Amino acid sequence: MSLKYLHTMVRVKDLDASVEFYKLLGLKETRRYDNEKGRFTLLFMAPPGQEECPIELTYNWDGDDALPDDSRHFGHLAYRVDNIYEMCQTLMDAGITINRPPRDGHMAFVRSPDNISIELLQEGDDLPPAEPWSSMENTGHW
């Protein structure tokens, strides 16, 4: 199974101020996703020529009262996997809790031994729903 680093996500309180800060570091906006229903923006920035190594700035439109508490800024590491079901099964077999199972054949979350949230995303098209994942409940938080 191959594994590919995707991005690191951080929550931001003021999207414009954060974008300006990362621009000062030399990062450029590579893509943006505004979600009306979820009321959030995901903005990806990366150094020129390193677009494959972005930071994801997550901005909640209605604010986030916990910010700027340091424990709320860091969100997760994300990795793309060849087969999300196989990866989750491998992790479960090793005693790792699947906090957010891949019910959709697309995304799962687990935590490292140090409680770092890790997002796993399916390469290519979502896999068809399959058990035990389809009916598995969330465990804890991610």
N, C-alpha and C positions, 0 to 999 in steps of 0.2 A: 504494500500500500504506500502511495506517495503522500506527502504532506507539503502544503505550500503556505507560507506566511501571507496573510492578507492585510491586516491593519491593526493599529491600536486605537481604541476608542476612549475619548475623555469627554466628560460632560462640561459644558460651559454655561455661565450665567448670562454673559453679554456676547452674543455671536459676533457683532461687528468689532468690538474691542479685541476679541480673541483672534479673529481673522487678521486684523492689523498687526497684532503681536507676531503671529506666525509668518506674516509677510516680511516683517523686519528680520526674521531669521533666514529669509530667503525662500520660504515655501510658497507654492502657487496653488490656487484652487484647481483641482482636477475634475471634480464632479460634485453635484449637489442634488439632494433628494428632499423635497418638501412634501410632508404627509399631512394633508388637511384633516383627515379623519383622526389620526393619532396626535395631531397638533404638535409636530416636531419637525426639525430640519436636521438632516445628516449632511455635513459638508466635509469633503475630503480634500486634504492639502498634502503636497509632497514636494521635495526638492526637485528642481528641474533635472530631467534625465533619470530620475528615480521614482517615476510615477507608480511603480509597483510596490513602493514602501510608504504608503500614506498614513497620516493620522486622520482619524474620523472625529470631527467635532460634533457632538450631539447637543442640540439646543431644543429645550422644551419651551414652546411658545408661551405657556401659562406660567413660566418661571419654575424654579426649583428651590424651595425654602431651605433645603439642606446645604446649598452652596453658599459661601465658598468653603465649607467644611472639607478638609483635605480628603476625608474618607469617601466623599461622593464624586470626586473628580475622575478618578480612574475607573473605567468601565470594564473592558475586557480585551483579551487578545483574540484574534480571529484567524482561523485556518480553514482552507478549502481541502476537502478529502475526496478520494475516488469513490468511496461508497460509505455513506453516513451510517447505514445500518451495521455494516461490518465493523466500522470503527467504534461505534457505541457498544457493540457486543464484545469486542476486544477489551474495551475499558471496563465494562461490567464484569467480565470474566476475571479481571485483575482486581476487583473489589471497589472500583470507582463508581460513585453514585451519578446517575444521569439526572441532573437537576431539571432540565427541560428536555424531555425525550423528542426524537425527530418524528413526531406524529405526522407532519406534513411531507416527510421524505426530503426535507430541505435543510432544516436547522435544528441544532441541539446545543445545549449548554452543559458544561461540567465545571468542576472546580479543581484546581491544583491542590496539592497537600498544604500549600501556604494560603489557600482560600482565594487564589486568583481565578477570576471567571474566564473561562475559555469558550468561545463560540466556534462551533464546527458547522461548516456550510458544504452542502453537496456540490460537487463539480458538475457542470452542465445542467441538464434538466432534472427536476425533482424526481425522486424515485416514487413509484406507486405506493400508496399507503399499505403498510404491512404490520402484522402482529409480531412481537408483543407491543410494538411502538405505538400503533394507532390508539390503543386504549390505555396506555400508560399515563398515569398522573404525574404532574410536576412534584418534585421533592425539594423542599427548602426554597432557596432563592438563588438567582444567578446574577 
